[in-house]
Protein backbone atom coordinates (compact mmCIF):
# COMPACT_ATOMS: atom_id res chain seq x y z
CA UNK A 1 0.00 0.00 0.00
CA UNK A 2 1.27 3.47 -0.80
CA UNK A 3 2.00 6.38 1.50
CA UNK A 4 -0.72 8.32 -0.31
CA UNK A 5 -3.36 5.92 1.02
CA UNK A 6 -2.94 7.22 4.56
CA UNK A 7 -5.48 9.54 6.15
CA UNK A 8 -2.73 10.96 8.36
CA UNK A 9 -1.40 14.16 6.82
CA UNK A 10 2.04 15.50 7.77
CA UNK A 11 2.50 19.10 8.71
CA UNK A 12 5.39 21.29 7.55
CA UNK A 13 8.72 20.42 9.12
CA UNK A 14 8.39 16.63 8.93
CA UNK A 15 11.50 14.72 7.81
CA UNK A 16 10.79 12.28 4.93
CA UNK A 17 7.02 12.29 5.51
CA UNK A 18 6.42 9.44 3.04
CA UNK A 19 8.08 7.06 5.50
CA UNK A 20 5.63 8.07 8.20
CA UNK A 21 2.65 7.94 5.86
CA UNK A 22 3.64 4.44 4.75
CA UNK A 23 3.60 3.27 8.37
CA UNK A 24 0.34 5.10 9.05
CA UNK A 25 -1.36 3.61 5.97
CA UNK A 26 -0.43 0.09 7.09
CA UNK A 27 -1.74 0.71 10.62
CA UNK A 28 -4.98 2.24 9.32
CA UNK A 29 -5.53 -0.73 7.01
CA UNK A 30 -4.67 -3.36 9.61
CA UNK A 31 -6.96 -1.79 12.19
CA UNK A 32 -9.97 -1.31 9.92
CA UNK A 33 -12.53 -3.97 8.98
CA UNK A 34 -16.27 -4.15 8.34
CA UNK A 35 -18.69 -6.72 9.81
CA UNK A 36 -17.60 -10.18 8.73
CA UNK A 37 -14.04 -9.06 8.00
CA UNK A 38 -10.72 -9.28 9.81
CA UNK A 39 -7.47 -7.37 10.02
CA UNK A 40 -5.82 -10.00 7.82
CA UNK A 41 -8.55 -9.61 5.20
CA UNK A 42 -7.98 -5.85 5.04
CA UNK A 43 -4.22 -6.23 4.68
CA UNK A 44 -4.48 -8.97 2.06
CA UNK A 45 -6.81 -6.81 -0.02
CA UNK A 46 -4.27 -3.98 0.17
CA UNK A 47 -1.43 -6.22 -1.00
CA UNK A 48 0.55 -6.52 2.25
CA UNK A 49 3.05 -9.36 2.50
CA UNK A 50 2.12 -12.44 4.57
CA UNK A 51 4.95 -11.64 6.99
CA UNK A 52 3.77 -8.08 7.54
CA UNK A 53 0.17 -9.26 7.88
CA UNK A 54 1.09 -11.83 10.54
CA UNK A 55 2.96 -9.18 12.54
CA UNK A 56 -0.18 -7.01 12.80
CA UNK A 57 -1.93 -9.40 15.18
CA UNK A 58 -1.86 -6.79 17.97
CA UNK A 59 -4.50 -4.81 16.07
CA UNK A 60 -6.94 -7.71 15.59
CA UNK A 61 -9.59 -8.24 18.26
CA UNK A 62 -11.45 -11.48 17.56
CA UNK A 63 -14.74 -10.48 19.15
CA UNK A 64 -14.91 -7.06 17.45
CA UNK A 65 -17.52 -6.99 14.66
CA UNK A 66 -15.84 -4.00 13.10
CA UNK A 67 -12.97 -1.65 13.77
CA UNK A 68 -11.47 1.63 12.64
CA UNK A 69 -8.20 3.38 13.42
CA UNK A 70 -7.16 7.01 13.71
CA UNK A 71 -3.42 7.66 13.80
CA UNK A 72 -2.58 10.28 16.41
CA UNK A 73 1.09 10.69 15.56
CA UNK A 74 3.79 8.59 13.87
CA UNK A 75 7.07 9.45 15.62
CA UNK A 76 10.46 8.36 14.42
CA UNK A 77 12.27 5.73 16.46
CA UNK A 78 15.12 5.29 14.00
CA UNK A 79 16.39 6.21 10.52
CA UNK A 80 19.29 4.50 8.79
CA UNK A 81 19.73 4.50 5.02
CA UNK A 82 16.94 2.39 3.57
CA UNK A 83 15.38 1.38 6.90
CA UNK A 84 13.29 3.18 9.49
CA UNK A 85 11.35 2.60 12.68
CA UNK A 86 8.13 4.57 13.20
CA UNK A 87 6.53 4.55 16.66
CA UNK A 88 2.90 5.00 15.68
CA UNK A 89 0.43 6.17 18.33
CA UNK A 90 -3.19 5.42 17.43
CA UNK A 91 -6.75 5.18 18.64
CA UNK A 92 -8.60 2.01 17.68
CA UNK A 93 -12.40 2.14 17.81
CA UNK A 94 -13.94 -1.32 18.31
CA UNK A 95 -17.54 -2.49 17.97
CA UNK A 96 -17.78 -5.31 20.50
CA UNK A 97 -20.88 -7.51 20.95
CA UNK A 98 -22.23 -5.49 23.89
CA UNK A 99 -20.53 -2.11 23.57
CA UNK A 100 -18.32 0.17 21.55
CA UNK A 101 -14.94 1.02 23.01
CA UNK A 102 -11.71 2.80 22.13
CA UNK A 103 -8.20 1.77 23.05
CA UNK A 104 -4.90 3.56 22.46
CA UNK A 105 -1.80 1.72 21.27
CA UNK A 106 1.76 2.60 20.31
CA UNK A 107 3.32 0.22 17.79
CA UNK A 108 6.90 -0.07 16.54
CA UNK A 109 6.47 -0.23 12.75
CA UNK A 110 9.53 -1.20 10.71
CA UNK A 111 9.71 0.23 7.20
CA UNK A 112 12.23 -0.42 4.43
CA UNK A 113 12.82 1.09 1.00
CA UNK A 114 12.68 -0.95 -2.17
CA UNK A 115 13.60 1.12 -5.17
CA UNK A 116 11.81 4.43 -4.88
CA UNK A 117 9.06 3.21 -2.52
CA UNK A 118 8.86 2.48 1.18
CA UNK A 119 7.08 -0.65 2.42
CA UNK A 120 6.20 -1.97 5.86
CA UNK A 121 8.32 -4.96 6.78
CA UNK A 122 6.69 -5.78 10.13
CA UNK A 123 5.28 -4.51 13.40
CA UNK A 124 7.56 -5.50 16.26
CA UNK A 125 5.89 -7.44 19.11
CA UNK A 126 4.68 -5.34 22.02
CA UNK A 127 6.58 -5.49 25.29
CA UNK A 128 5.45 -4.43 28.75
CA UNK A 129 6.97 -3.44 32.07
CA UNK A 130 4.47 -5.68 33.84
CA UNK A 131 0.95 -5.80 35.24
CA UNK A 132 -0.52 -2.77 37.04
CA UNK A 133 0.22 -2.46 40.74
CA UNK A 134 -2.76 -2.45 43.04
CA UNK A 135 -1.59 0.64 44.91
CA UNK A 136 0.69 3.36 43.56
CA UNK A 137 2.51 6.01 45.56
CA UNK A 138 5.22 8.63 45.22
CA UNK A 139 6.12 10.04 41.82
CA UNK A 140 4.03 7.47 39.93
CA UNK A 141 0.84 8.67 41.57
CA UNK A 142 1.89 12.31 41.25
CA UNK A 143 2.50 12.02 37.49
CA UNK A 144 -0.83 10.26 36.96
CA UNK A 145 -2.54 13.09 38.86
CA UNK A 146 -0.75 15.97 37.08
CA UNK A 147 -3.12 17.64 34.57
CA UNK A 148 -0.25 19.44 32.81
CA UNK A 149 1.18 16.10 31.63
CA UNK A 150 -0.82 14.57 28.75
CA UNK A 151 -0.01 10.86 28.97
CA UNK A 152 -0.62 8.48 26.08
CA UNK A 153 -2.50 5.26 26.82
CA UNK A 154 0.66 3.10 26.64
CA UNK A 155 2.57 5.45 28.95
CA UNK A 156 -0.29 5.25 31.45
CA UNK A 157 0.18 1.47 31.51
CA UNK A 158 3.91 1.89 32.08
CA UNK A 159 3.42 4.20 35.05
CA UNK A 160 0.70 2.00 36.53
CA UNK A 161 3.15 -0.91 36.50
CA UNK A 162 5.13 0.94 39.18
CA UNK A 163 8.35 0.18 37.29
CA UNK A 164 9.13 3.52 35.70
CA UNK A 165 12.34 5.04 37.08
CA UNK A 166 11.47 7.36 39.98
CA UNK A 167 14.11 10.01 39.11
CA UNK A 168 12.74 10.17 35.54
CA UNK A 169 9.22 10.74 36.84
CA UNK A 170 10.65 13.46 39.07
CA UNK A 171 12.04 15.20 35.96
CA UNK A 172 8.56 15.12 34.39
CA UNK A 173 7.00 16.61 37.51
CA UNK A 174 9.59 19.38 37.53
CA UNK A 175 8.95 20.18 33.87
CA UNK A 176 5.19 20.24 34.52
CA UNK A 177 5.68 23.11 36.95
CA UNK A 178 6.77 25.25 33.99
CA UNK A 179 5.22 23.69 30.85
CA UNK A 180 2.39 21.54 29.60
CA UNK A 181 3.50 18.65 27.40
CA UNK A 182 2.32 15.46 25.68
CA UNK A 183 4.06 12.12 26.17
CA UNK A 184 4.20 9.93 23.06
CA UNK A 185 5.83 6.85 24.55
CA UNK A 186 7.84 5.54 27.50
CA UNK A 187 8.41 1.76 27.34
CA UNK A 188 5.39 0.08 25.77
CA UNK A 189 5.49 0.50 21.99
CA UNK A 190 9.03 1.85 21.89
CA UNK A 191 12.03 0.19 20.30
CA UNK A 192 13.92 -1.79 22.92
CA UNK A 193 17.36 -1.12 21.39
CA UNK A 194 19.06 2.02 20.10
CA UNK A 195 18.33 1.88 16.35
CA UNK A 196 20.03 0.37 14.37
CA UNK A 197 22.29 -1.23 17.02
CA UNK A 198 21.69 -4.01 19.55
CA UNK A 199 22.48 -1.71 22.48
CA UNK A 200 19.68 -1.75 25.06
CA UNK A 201 17.76 1.53 25.21
CA UNK A 202 16.84 3.32 28.42
CA UNK A 203 13.26 2.99 27.18
CA UNK A 204 13.57 -0.79 27.58
CA UNK A 205 14.20 -0.49 31.31
CA UNK A 206 11.77 2.32 32.15
CA UNK A 207 14.32 5.12 32.24
CA UNK A 208 13.32 7.22 29.20
CA UNK A 209 10.40 9.15 27.77
CA UNK A 210 9.64 10.80 24.41
CA UNK A 211 7.69 14.07 24.32
CA UNK A 212 6.01 15.15 21.08
CA UNK A 213 4.36 18.42 22.12
CA UNK A 214 5.15 21.36 24.42
CA UNK A 215 2.62 24.00 25.42
CA UNK A 216 0.19 22.71 22.79
CA UNK A 217 2.64 22.89 19.86
CA UNK A 218 4.26 19.88 18.20
CA UNK A 219 8.03 19.75 18.59
CA UNK A 220 8.42 19.28 14.81
CA UNK A 221 6.18 22.23 13.90
CA UNK A 222 7.73 25.40 12.43
CA UNK A 223 5.49 27.23 14.91
CA UNK A 224 7.58 25.86 17.76
CA UNK A 225 10.03 28.48 18.99
CA UNK A 226 13.63 27.29 19.01
CA UNK A 227 14.14 29.15 22.26
CA UNK A 228 11.37 27.19 23.96
CA UNK A 229 12.80 23.85 22.80
CA UNK A 230 16.27 24.82 24.01
CA UNK A 231 14.89 25.99 27.35
CA UNK A 232 12.86 22.78 27.80
CA UNK A 233 15.83 20.54 26.95
CA UNK A 234 18.17 22.41 29.24
CA UNK A 235 15.63 22.35 32.06
CA UNK A 236 15.25 18.56 31.70
CA UNK A 237 19.00 18.23 32.21
CA UNK A 238 19.01 20.52 35.22
CA UNK A 239 16.27 18.39 36.76
CA UNK A 240 18.36 15.23 36.41
CA UNK A 241 18.32 13.88 32.82
CA UNK A 242 21.67 12.45 31.70
CA UNK A 243 20.63 12.32 28.01
CA UNK A 244 18.42 14.81 26.19
CA UNK A 245 17.84 14.52 22.45
CA UNK A 246 15.83 16.91 20.32
CA UNK A 247 15.88 19.30 17.36
CA UNK A 248 18.88 21.17 18.81
CA UNK A 249 22.26 19.90 20.06
CA UNK A 250 23.15 22.11 23.00
CA UNK A 251 26.74 20.97 23.59
CA UNK A 252 28.24 20.00 20.22
CA UNK A 253 30.79 17.19 20.32
CA UNK A 254 30.28 16.56 24.02
CA UNK A 255 27.86 13.89 25.21
CA UNK A 256 24.61 14.52 27.04
CA UNK A 257 22.62 16.57 24.54
CA UNK A 258 22.25 15.31 20.97
CA UNK A 259 20.30 15.93 17.77
CA UNK A 260 19.68 14.12 14.47
CA UNK A 261 16.88 13.60 11.95
CA UNK A 262 15.12 11.13 14.28
CA UNK A 263 14.82 13.68 17.06
CA UNK A 264 13.35 16.52 15.02
CA UNK A 265 9.84 15.35 15.97
CA UNK A 266 10.24 14.72 19.70
CA UNK A 267 12.37 15.32 22.75
CA UNK A 268 13.96 12.24 24.29
CA UNK A 269 14.69 12.43 28.01
CA UNK A 270 16.60 9.59 29.64
CA UNK A 271 18.57 8.78 32.77
CA UNK A 272 21.52 6.41 33.03
CA UNK A 273 22.41 5.91 36.71
CA UNK A 274 25.95 6.97 37.51
CA UNK A 275 26.31 9.48 34.68
CA UNK A 276 26.39 13.27 35.20
CA UNK A 277 23.44 15.38 34.11
CA UNK A 278 23.44 16.17 30.39
CA UNK A 279 24.60 19.79 30.74
CA UNK A 280 27.55 18.71 32.89
CA UNK A 281 28.88 15.94 30.63
Secondary structure, DSSP 8 states (H G I E B T S, - for coil): --GGG-S----TT-SSHHHHHHHHHHHHHHT-B-TT--HHHHHHHTT--HHHHHHGGGG--TT-SEEEEEEEEEEEEEEETTEEEEEEEEEEEEE-SS-EEEEEEEEEEEEEEETTEEEEEEE-----S-S--SS--HHHHHHHH-TTEEE-HHHHHHHHTT-S-HHHHHHHHHHHTT--EEEEESSTTS-SB-TTS--B-GGGGT-EEEEEEETTEETTSTTS-HHHHHHHHHHHHHTT-SEEESSS-SSTTSSSEE--SGGGS-EEEE--TTS--GGG-
